[in-house]
Amino acid sequence: MQGKGLITIVAIVLGLICLNELLPTWYASKIEKQATAVAGDNPEKYQKEIARLSKDTLNLGFTKLYYTKAKDKEMKLGLDLKGGINVLLEINQRDLVNDLTNYSTNPVLIEALNKTDEVQKNSTKPYIDNFFDQFEAINKAKGTNLKLADPELFGNTNLSEIKYNTSDDQVKSIIKRRIDLSVGTAFEVIRTRIDKLGAIQPNVQRVPGTARISVEMPGMKDIDKVKKMLQTSAKLQFWEVQQVPEIAPYFQTLATMVAIKGDSMGVAKNTNFMNLLNIDKLRSNGVASVKLSDTAAVNKILSSKVGQSLRPANIKYTQFMWGYKPEATDSESLVLYAIRGNINQKAPVDGAVETASISYDELSRVVVDMQMDSKGAKEWKTLTEKNVGKPVAVTLDGRVYTAPNVVNAIPNGRTQISGNFSQEEAKELVDVLGAGKLPAGAKVVQATVVGPSLGQESIDAGLMSFIIAFGIIIVYIIFYYGGAGVYAVIAMIINLFYIFGIMDSGDFTLTLPGIAGIVLTMAVAVDTNVIIYERTKEELFLGKSILEAYKDGFKHALNAIIDGHTTTFLTAVVLFFFGTGPIKGFALTLMIGIAMTLFTSVLLSRVMIFSRLNKGKGLSVWTPLTKNLFRNTWIDFIGKRKYAYIISAVLTVVCIISIATHGFKYGIDFTGGRNYVIRFDKDVKAEQVEEKLVALFKTEDGKNSSVEAKTFGNDKQLKISTDYLIEDESLKADQIIEQKLFEGLKAELPKGITLKDFKSADKDHAGIVSSEKVGPSVADDIKIHGIYAVLAALGMIFVYILIRFRKWQFSLGAVAALFHDAVIILGAYSLLHKYMPFNMEINQDFIAAILTVLGYSINDTVIIFDRIREYLREKKALTLAGLFDDSISSTLGRTFNTSFTTILVILAIFIFGGDNLRGFMFAMLIGIGFGTYSSIFVASAIAYDFLKKGKEEEVHGKSTSNKEVLASK
């Protein structure tokens, strides 16, 4: 065959590249298994053994393998396979705008920023674009005719490139560029911090077109430490401090008002505000010493509308800040400080730190020494000169670390922070300051945490489903196609080797959905071989020699294979661009798998088969049991299409009614919220747990938050979802919820378990094994991108079918079938989500399942349409109905084999692939079943009805005279 040598060379070169890429993964795994065999569960002994084995070298001639280098180059595993944390950080663009306007107090600017904050909650547009829109609208409504280059806006000393006559469009371009540079700076700062954390194989990426940064750290266990390190802006500021004599009259007024209007301030009327403050216990330059349990109540009072309105002129802009941690003399209380603010709340000193180091004071307490940059040093000198004998507060991200009295002016920019630090806390602070400050605050808008034990279970489940699915395919394809099946299996094994090698060489991350994508790739490979072998069987039945039959089999199958692969590949492309996180992994492996399937199952398989045939050796394409299966099978599908229309119409109506009345169970991907998977050491009742948590998760105004507890996998594991505090994206909110979960579940947990143990469960104890948080803005983005993905996939498929088949009737039939499949799946999820023992939420995984089903269904439809197109050219004497029936009947073998093997594969993943994939695979099961049905009874039937001309008499059966005329278009 032509190109045989080239294909062989490409296969060998690609194989060697993949082997070279996969060897480090094999070697690192080998060393770690040896270390585990010696050390067991002892982590210290394990590390010593790894250090000893790391000195060994494996010389393979063409390469040398060292453990440290092999570990760096091994295949990356996602969080769901290894455990760890994935967070999506969003840089506060309002802070960036404030900085660029030099903290202007222009009322139009302030109103535009406030309005943008509201709009942004339900918008997928970049923050800065929404800001410009709101500014223009408010500027026009007020008739102020402000230009963006105005000195009160962006025409200030911070932006020397903007002159008074710079046009608004030019200013917009400059501001967008500066914001992009600031996000780039934040990216570099965060990457530096992660390096200091010592994460193995971290993945830090900017999300294009947004101010978001994605951070993935497999294997990390101290989740709070990671979040704190990432969110801390390292915005070190120095403020003047107001003391008790200035603030006390205001507190007295508040105390009186709390007794009258406490309920409108978020606390009970009988609350004694002055008792909460414990001013008499104060031993520092703060204004109150509040018990940790009372800090929330004090916050509510001070931030309430009543509390704000009662402020006298001297504390109008005062910021009340808490101490970094309790004082050494009182571990149960936090000091409250009154920080002298101003109209734009800009700190007198806000300079970056050039160096920071751990030191000790005269009492041998741990402190942090710092040297400011030149700007900060000048401001620090001015502030200390002005406040000799008075306290100055050192704050980091709104927390007061220390507030000592100034003894004398400090001219050189050197200063010291004390804060009752432990050695570890001081090191964390030095690391944060040393990495540089973020240009603006950062918040975690999405987070996924997977415990290491769950990660290992996912690996085991994924491998189990993979092995079972692969075993099923091997047994079935050899049973059905005999010798030809053996070559199909060889091609599939090579295909898998290439997929893993390419994943490793491209530094891509393998996830659990990625394994599902690889398993589905095997199903695509089976489909490819089935198409080829079924066509070869047809040629053999026509009396051709084995060599000629294979030649024509490959030739006639090529169009259908290319069409099927292209439509599935397009669906994977849509998933990759519109999906996030694990869905990208699924799409990526599917794309690589489809490309490699085309190479191995069509080109390489052809080379292997014809190398055998050209030597005069035979190659069976059936077994005695399967030789005549589906041969001469003919069914009048078109004649029965009206019954199918009725069935489809009834199912569609039932599904639409259910969707309209029952709706769906939306996942937090679409609504925003938090999920926790919690493991217990005994069976628990989900209903009782939910009842307890509802009472705990009440909002400040006493309303219940949404709380759902559902059995997850088995009766010793629950999935708990809530939208409590979802608008609060701070680390503190996460900690509050975890504390409340711990309190609500304590009765069901083992005795003596601590909060720390509960937050990081492993195989030896109960607690949180995984958690997920999605902020409202991210949820809107995911939902809108999901809708775009489905519409884009349908549009691309319609256009592709139109181009390939040149008749809009085929495109219409194909898209109608896809719509039918989507409605059936949605209806099933609407009807069954309350009753199934596994997750049936509408989330981004579900969108991925829908799109995968659409890709599979269109693949099935294209095979039939290809045969119809072929018969339109070759069987002119048939009626149109007979032609359609012949086409569908002749492809029944392929349809059955592909659908049957795919369903077996999906069942293997559904049963053995773990709890996280069950909802995904259930959608696939429904979709594959109805996708096969719709390809025959919806897509083909609709194409037929729109292709036939007028109301000519329908005559059915094989080889009947042409009573129907194909419409001209």
N, C-alpha and C positions, 0 to 999 in steps of 0.2 A: 504494500500500500504506500501511497505517496506520503512523504513526511515521517515515515517510520523512524528513521535515524534521528531526526530532530526531536521527536516526541520522547524517544528513549533517552537522549542526552539531557533534555529538560527534566525528565523524571529523576534521573540519577543526580544531577546537580542540585535540584530542589531537595532531594532526599538527604544529600550530604550536608546541605545548609541546615536543614531541620535537625539532623542528628547532632551537628555541632552546637546548635542552640539548646537542645534538650539535655545534653550530657551534664551541664552544671546542675540542673534540677535533680537529675538522678544521683549525682555525686553528693550534693548537699543532703539529700534525703538519706542516702546510705550512711553518711557520717553521723547524722542525728539519730538514726535508729541504733547505731552502735553505742552512742553515748547514753541513750535511754536504756538500753539493755544492761549497762553497767550501773547507771545512777538511779534507775527507777523513777520515783516521784520526788526525789531530793533535788531541788533546783540548784543548790550550791554545788553539789557533787556533779550535776549535769554540766554546769558551766566549766568546771575544772576539766571534765572529760572532753568537752568540746575544744577547750584550749589545747589540751594534749594532742587530740586527733587533728587539729588544725595545722600542726607542724608537718603532717604527712603530705606527700605529693603523689598523684597518680599520673604517670607518664604513659600516654597512649601513642606516642610517636609523633602524631600530627598536632597534638595539643597536650598541655600539662594542666591538671586540675588541682586547685587549692581550695580548701573549704571557704575561706573568706571571700575569694573572688567568685566562687561558685554560688555562694549565698547571695551575693549582689546580683548575679545574672540569672538566678532561678526564676521559674514562672511565677508571676504575681497571682496571689489568690485574693479574691474579694472578701469583704467583711463577713458575708454569709457563710464562707468556707473557713475562715481563719479567726473570726472574732475581731473586735476593734471598734473604731468610731469613724463615722463619716458625717461631716458637718458642712452646711452651706452658710457661709458668712456673708453678711451684707454690710458694706461700708455706708455709714450714715451720710447721705448726700446733702441733707440739710446742713449738717456741720460744714461740709465742703463749701456750700454756697455762702454760708455765714462768714467763713474764713476769707473767701474771695471778695466779699463786700466789706471786709474789715469790720465785721459785726455791726453793720449799719442798722439803725433803728427806724429807717424810713417806713411809714405806715403801709404804703402800697406793697413794699417788699415783704413786710411781716405778714400781711393778709394773704399775699400770693403764696408764701411758704406754708401757712396754716391750711390754706385751701388745697395745696398740692399734697400735703400729708393725708388729707381726707380722700382725695381722688385716687391716690396711689394704692390704697387698700384694695380697689377693684379694677386696677388697670395693669396691663402688661407692657405699657410703654415705659421707656426709661424715665427716671425721676426728673432729670433735667429738662426733657421735652415737655413733660406735664407742667413743670414750673414755668417755662417760657409761655405756654398756652394760658395758664392762669394769670400770669403777670400781664399779658396783653389784654385779656378780658377785663381784669380789674382796673388797669390803667385807662382803658377806653371808657368803662362804666363811670369812673370817677372824673374823667376829663382832665387828668393830671398831665397827660402828654409827656411823661417821663421817657427819656432814652436810657437804654441799658448802659450807655457809656457815661451817664451822669455821675458826678463825683460821689453822690450819696449811694450809688449802686456799685457798678464794677469799674468805674473810672477813678480808681484810687491808687495809692502808692504800691499796693500789693500786685497790681497788674500794670506794669509800666508800658506794655505794648498797646494798651487801650488809651486812645486820646479822646478828647471831647467830641471830635467830629467822626469818630469811628461808628460805622453804621451798625444797626441792631443785628443784621445777619452776620457781620464780621465778629461782633462781640459773642454771639451764640457759638460761632465756630471756635473762638479762642477759649471760651468757658468749657465747652465740651472737651477740647484737647487737654486743658488743665485738669479737669476732673478725671479724664482717662489716665493722665500721668500720675495723679494722686492715688488712683486705684492700683496702678502699677507699683507705686511705692509701697502701698499696703501689702501687696502680693509678696514683694521681696522681704518685708519685715516679718510677715507670717512664716514664710519659708525659712528664714533664719531662726525664728523661735522654735519651729518644728525640729530643726537640726539639733538644737540644744536639748530637746526632749529625748533625743536618742531613738526616735521611731525607726523601725525597720521597713524599708520599701514604702515610704510615704508617697502619696500622690497629691500634689497641689496644683490646681489649675484655675485660671480665670474663666468665668462663664462669659463668652463673647456677647457684647452689646449690653452688658449689665454692670452693676457695681458689686457683683457677687464673686466670691472665691470659694471653690470647692476643695475641701481638705479630707483626705482619706488616710487613716493610719491603722492598718491591720495590726492585730496583736496587742494594741494598747489596752491597759486594764484600768488605770486611774483616770476615769472619765471626767470627774470634776476638775482635776488638775489640768487636763487637756483643754476643756472648755474655758477655764479661767485664763490659761495662758494665751488662748487664741482671741478671746474677747477683750482682754485688757488693752486699752488703747495706749498705755504707758504715757498718758497725758499728765505729766508731773506739773502741778501748779502750786503757786504760793499766794496766800490770801491774808488780808487783815482779818482779825478775829474780834467779834463783839462779845462782851462778857455779861454776866448775870445782871448788873445794875441797869444796863440798857434794855435787856430783854424781859426782865421780871414783870414790869407793868403790863406788857402784852400777854404774858402767861396768866396773870391774874384775871384779865378781861376774858381770856379764853376759858378759864376755869368756870367763871360765872355763866358763860354762854353754853358750855357743855351741859351744865345742870338743867338748862332750859331747852336747848335744841340738840341734845346729844344724838338722838335718832337720825336727824338730818345730816349729822357729821360722821355717821358710820359707827357710832358707839352707843352704849346704853346711857340713858339720862342720869343714872345714879353713879356714873363714872367720876371718880375724884381725880381730876387732871393733875392737880398739884402733888398728890400722893404718887402718881405715876412718875413724875419727874425726879423725885428724891433729890432735890437741890441741896439739901443739908448734908448729903453723903458725898457731894462733889469734892474731888481732890485734884482737879486739873483745871485747865483754862476753858473748859466747856461750859454749857449752861444747864445741863441736866445729866443725871446718871440713871438710866432706865433699865429695868430688868429685861432680859432678852425676850421673855414672854409678852412684854407690854409694848415692844417697839412698834408692832403693827398698828396698835390702837393710837399711839402717839403720831405715827405717820398719817393715819386717816384724819385725825383732828387738824394737824398742821396744814395738810394739803386740801382740806375741804373748802368749798366755796365760802362758807361762813368764816372759817379761819383765815382765808386770804383777805376777805373784805374788812376784817377787824384790824389789819396791820396798820400801825401808825407810820408817819412819814419816815422816821429814822430807821425803820426795818422793812420798808416797802420792797426792796430788792434783796433782802437777806436770804441766803441759802442755808437751810438746816441740813447738816451732814453728820453722819454717824462715824464714830471711830472705826478704825480698820478691824479691831478685835477687842475683846474685853481687856481691861487693865489687869496687871498682875495681882493687884490687891483686891480685885472683885471680879471673879471669873463668871459671875451670873448677870453682869450688867454691861451695857454699852454707853459710852459717853456721847452726848449730843452736843454738837458745836454749832455756833451761829457765825456763819461766814459773811463778812461784809461784801455784798454784791453791788452791782451797778446796772444801769438800764440794759446793757447788752451782755451782761454777765461774763465779761472778759476779765480773766485773771490779771492782776498787776504783773505777775511773772509767769511766763508760759514758754520757757526755753527748753530745747532738747538737751538731753544729757549726753555728754561726750564719752565719759567713762563712769563706771560704777563698780564698786568692789565691797566685799565683806570686811568689816573691821570690828573692833571692840572698844567700848568706852572705858572710862576710868573705873567703873564698877564691874568690868569684864562682861558686860551685856553685849549681845550681838547687835551691831548697827550696820548701816549701809552708807559708805562714803561716796560722794558724787562730785563730779566736775561738770559745770554747765558750759554750754557753748557761749560765744562772745555776746550774743544778744541777751541770753538769759543772765549772764554775769552782770551786765550793765543794769538790767531791770532789778536784779537781786540786790545790788548795791543801793539803788534808789529806795527800794522798799525797806531794807534794814535800817538805812539812815533815818527814814521817816518814822520808824516804829521802835526806836531804842527804848527798852523798858516795857514794851508791850508785846503781847503774843502774836506770832505769825504761824498760820497753819500750812503744813505741807500736805497736799492732797494728791491722790492718784486715782483717777477715774471716779471722782465723787466720794471718796472715802478719806477720812483724815488719819494720816499715819502718825503725825506728831504735831503739837502746837506749843512749842517752847517760847519763853520770853526772849526777846532780842537783847543781848548784852551790849553789843556794839555793832557798828556797820561792818558788813562783809564785802570787801572790794574785789576779791579774786574769783568769785563764782564757785567757790568750794562750799559744800554744806554736808550735813549729815542727817540721815533719817533714822530715828529710833522708833520702835513700835512693839516692844515686847516680843521680838522675833525669836523663832526657833532657827536653828542653823539652816534647815531645809527651806523655811519660808524666806529667809534672807537670800538664799541662793536663787529661788524662783524670781524674787524681785530683781536681783542683779541680772538674771538672764533676760527678763522682760525689758529692763532699761537698756541693757547692752545691745539688744536686737534693734533698738530704735523705736520711736513712737509711731503709732498709726496716724495718718493725716486727719483721721476723724474716728469717731466711735464705731465699733463693729458689734453686730448682734447676730446670734445664731437663729436663722429663720427656718432652718430644717436640720434635723439631726437624726442619725440612725446609730444605735449602739447594739452590738451583738456580742454576747458573752462568749468566751473561748470554748466552753463546753458545748454550747449550741452550734458553734462553728464546726467543731469536730463531728457532732451528730449530723450536720448538713453534709459534710464530706462523705461520711459513711452512707447516708441515705442517697446522695447523688451517685456515688460509685455503685451502690447496690442497684439502683434503677438503671444505670448505664449498662452494667454487666448483664442484667436480666433482659433488657431491651435488645442488646446486641446478640445475646444468645438466641432470643426468639427469632430475630431476623435471619441469623445464620441457618438455624434449623429449618425455617419455613422456606427460604429461597432455594436451599439445596434440595429439600423435599419436592418442591414444585418444578424446578428447572434442571435438576440433575447436574451434569457436568458444567453446563453454562453457569449454574448457580455458584459453583466453586470459584469461578473467575470473578463473579460479582462480589463474592465475599473478600477475595484477595484485593480487588479494587477498593472496597470499603475500608479495609484495614490500612491500606496505603493512604487513603483519603483522611482517615483519622490521624495518622502520623503527620501528614502535611498540616492539618488544621492546628494541632498542638504546637508543631514547630513554628508555624507562621505567627500564632498567638504569642509565643515566647520571643521570637525575633523582633516582633513589633512592639514588645514591652506592654502588651495588652493584658488586662486583668481578667482572670477566669472567675466567673461567679456561678452560683447555683442555676439561675436562669440561663447562663451561658452553657452549662452542661445540658440543660433542656434543649437549647438551640442546637447543640452538637447531636443529641439524640434524634431530633427532628431532621437534621441533615441526613442522618442515616436513612430515615424514611424517604427523603427526596432521592437519595442514591438508589434505594430499592425501586422507587417509581421509575427512575431513568432506565434501570436494567429491565424492569417489567415491560416498558414500552418497546425496547429493542427486541427482547425475546418473544413478545407476543407477535410483533411484525414478522420476525424470523419464522415463527411457527406457521403463520399464514402463508408465507412463501413456500415453506416445505409442503404444506397441504396442497399447493398448486402444482407439485411435482418437480420442483427445482432441486438441484443438487445442494448438499449441505453448504458448500462454499458460496454458491450463488445466493442461496437463501439468506446467509449471514450478511453478504454484501448488500442485498436489497433491504434486509431488515434494518441495518444501520442507516442506510440511505433514506428510507421512508420514515424512519422514526425521528430523524434529525429536526425537522420543522417543529414537531410537537414538543420535543425536548427543549429546544431553544425558547419556544413560546412559554412553556411552563416555567422554566428557570428564570426567564426575564420577568415574568409577572411576580413570582415569589421574591426575586431580588429587589424589584421596585418596592414591594411592601416592606422588606427589610430596611431599605434605604430610608423610607418614610419613618419607620420606627426609630432608626438611629438618629435622625435629625430632630424629631419631635419628642423622643423619649428622654428619660433622665436615669442616671444611676444604673441599676441592674438591667433595666430594659435596653439600654445601649449595649450592654454586654451580650444580651440575648440576640439583638439585631446584628451585632458585629460578628459573632460566631456563625450566625445564619448566613451572612453575606460571604464570609470566607468559605464556609462549607459548601454553598451553592457553586461558587467559582471552582473549588477543588473537585466537586462532584462532576462538573462538566468536563474537567480535564481527566480525572481518573476513570469515570464510568463510561465516557464516550471515546476519548482519544486513547488513553493508556489501555483500557480494556480491549479496545479494537486491535491494538498492536499485539497484545498477548494472545487473543483468540485467533487472529489470522496467522500468527507465527506458528501456532499449532496446526491450523487447517492447511497451510501451505506445505507442511511436511507430509500431507496425506493422511493425517490422523483425524478421526471423527470427534465430534463434540455434541453430546445430546442436549436438547433444549427442552426436554420433558422427562418425566418418569412414567412408568406404566400406569400409575394411578392418576396422573394429571394430564396425560396426552390428549384426551378427548374432552376434557372439561371445557365447557362453554363453546365447544365446536358445534357449528350449525344451530346454535341457540339464536332464536329470533323472536322478538316480542313486539307487539304493536303498541309502542309507547305513545305515539302521536294520537292514536285512536282513543287512548285512555287518559289523555291529558286533561280533559274536562273534569274527571274525577279528582285528579291531582290538584287542579285549580280550586275545587271545592275544599279539599283537605287543607291546602295552603291558606286559603281565605279564612277558614274557620280558625286555624291555629294563629294566624296573624291578628285576627280580630280579638281573640282571647288574650293574646300577649299585649296588644295595645290597651285593652281595657284594664288589664292587671297593672300595666305601667302607669296608666292614668289614675287608678284608684289606690293601689298598694305602694306604688313608687319603688324606690330602691333603698338598699342599705349602702350609703356612700361611705367610702373609706376616708381617712383623714387626709389622703392625697388631695381630695376634692373639697373637703369642708374645713380643713385645718383642725389641729388637735394633737393629742398624744396617745400613743399605743404602748402598752407594756405587756410583755409575755412573762408571766410569773409562774414559777414551778413550786410545788408543795411536796411535802413528804407523805401526804395522805390525800384521799379523795376529798374534794370540796364541792359545795353546792354554789353554782354561779349566781343563782337568784339571791341567796342570803348575802353573799359578798357584795353584790350590786346594791342591795338595800342599805348596807352599812356605809358604803362609799358615797351614796347619794346624800346621806346626812352630813358627811364631812365636807363634800365639795360644794359648799354653798358660796354664792358671790357675796360681796360686801353688803349689798342691799337685801340679802336674805333669800335670793332666788336660787333655785336648784340649777346646777350645771348639768349638761348631758353626760351621763355615765352609763356605760354598758360593760357587763362582764359576761364572757362567753367561754364555754369549755373549748380548749384549743388542743386538739390531738388526742388527749386522754383526760380522765377525771382528776388527774393530779396537776393539771396545767390550765391556766386561765389566760385569756387575752382580754385586757381591760382597756377601754377607750374612753377618753373624756375631752371635753373642750374647756375645762376649768383653767382659768388664767391664760388662755391661748393668745390673748392680745399682749400679754407680758412675755417678751422674748428674752428675759434676763436669766442668768444662771441662778439667781435667787428663786425665781418662780419654779424652775426645775427642782430645786432642793425642797421647796415648800410642798410640792406635789408628792415627791418621793417620801417625805416625812409623813404626810397624811395617808399615803398608801400603806406605809409601814404600820401606822396606828390602826387603820381600818382592818388590816389583815393579820394583826398580831395574834389573835386568838387561833388562827388557822396555821400559824407558823411554828416551827419547833421552839421549845422553851430555851431561853438564853440567847436567842439569835439577836445580833446587834444590827443597827441601821446600816453600818458599813458592810456587814456580811450580806444583808438583804439586797443592797444595791449592786452587788457583784457576785451573783450565784455561780457556782460551778457544780461539777458532778457530785461533789460531796455534801452540798447543802442547798436549801431552798432559797428562793429569792427571785430577783429580776434577771431573766436570761437574755432579754433583748428589749430595746425601747426605741421608739420613733417619735419625732416631733416634726410637724409641718405647720409653719406659720400661715396666717390667712392670705398674705400676698403671694406666697409660693403656691398655695393651694389653687388660687385663681389662675396662676400661670400654668400649672399642670393641667387643670381642667380645660382651659382654652387651647393649649397645645394638643391635648387629646382630641378635641373636636376637629382642630385643623388637620391632625394626622389622619383621621378617618376620612374627612372630605378630600384631602390630598390624595390618599390611596385610591379612593373611588374615581377621582378625576383622572389620575394617571392611568388606571386600568382601562377606563372608558376610551381614552385617547389611543392607548396602545392597541386595544382590540380593533378600533376603527382603522388604524393605520395598517394593521396586519391583515384584516379580513375585508377591508374596503367596503363594508356594508354597515350602516348604522344600526340595522336590525340586530346584528350580532352583539354590538356594543350594548344596545338596550337590553337584550336578553341577559347578558352577563351581569350588568349592573343591577337589574331587577332581582336576579338570583342572589347577588351579594346583599342587597337590601333585605330580602326575605330571610337570609341566614342571620343577619345582624339582629333583626326584630325578634326572631325565635330565641336567640341566645339571651337578649335583653329580657324578654318575657319570662324565660326560665329563671333568670336571676331574680326577677321581681316576684315570681310565684313561690320560689323555693328558699329564699334567703333566711326565712324565719325557722325553717325546719331541718336544714342540712347540718350535719355535725362538723362542718368545716367552713372556712371563711368564704363568703359569697358577696364580698363588697365590690362596689363599682369603684375601681381605682386605676392607677396607671398600669398595673399588671393586667387588669381586665382589658384595658384598651389594647395592650400588646397581644393578648389572646384573640381579641376580635380581629385585629389586623392580620395575625398569623392565619386565622381561619379564612379570612377573605383571600389571602394569598393562596392557600391550599385549594379553596373552592374554585377560584379562577383558573388554577392549574388544571383541575379536573375538567372544568368547562372547556378550556382551550383544547384539550385532547379530543373531545367530541367534535368541537367546531373544526379542528384541523381535518378530521376524517370527513366531515360534511363537505368542507371545501374541496377535498380530494375527490369525493364522489360526484360533486357538481361538475367537475371537469371530465370524469371518466364514465359516469353512468347516465348518459343523456336520456335513456329510454325509461327511466324510473319516474314515477310520480314523485312530487316533492315530499309527500308523506312517507312513501316507501323509502325514499332516499334518506330521510332523517332516521327512520326506523332501522334501516340497514347500518347506518353510521353508528348509532347508539349501540345496537346489538353486537356489532363487530368489535367494539371496544369494551364489552362487558368483562372480559378476562382481565384486562388492565385495570378497569375500575374496581373490580372486586379485590384483586390482589393488593393494589395500592391502599385502598381504604382499609382492608382487613389488617394488613401489616402495620399501618399507621395507628389504627385503633389499639392494636396489641401493644405497640410501643408506648402510646399515651397512657394506657392502663397500667403498664409497668411503672411509669413515672408517678401516676396518680396514687398507686398503692404503696410504692417503696420510696418515692422521692422526697418524702418529708411533708410536714404540715403546711409550710409556706407555699408549696407549689400546688396544693390540691385544688384550690379555687381556680387557679390558672388552667390546670389540666381538665377540670370539669367543663369549663367553657370550650376547651379544645375538643373534648369528647362529643359534646352536643354539636359543635360546629362542623366537625368532620362528618358526622352522621348526616346532618341536614345539608351539608355542603355537597355530599355525593348525591343525595336526593334532588337537590335544587339544580344541579348541573344537567340532570336528565329531564326532570318534570317542570322546571321553571325556565331556566335559561334556554334550553333547546325548544321548549314548547312556545315560548314567547317569540323567539326568533322565527320559528315556523309560521306562527299566526301573522306576523308582520311581513314576512317574505311572500306568502301566498297572495295571489292577486284576486281581489273581489271575493265573490261567494261561490267559486267554482265547486263542483261536486268533489267531495273528498273520496278518493279511492285508496285503500291501504293494502299492503301485502307486497311481497317481493316480486320484482320484475313485472309490475303492472304497467299498462300503457300510460302515457303522459297526459293525465286528465287535468293536471294543475300546471299553471305557468308561473315560472319564477318571476317575481316582480323585477322591473328593470333596475330598481334601486331600493 
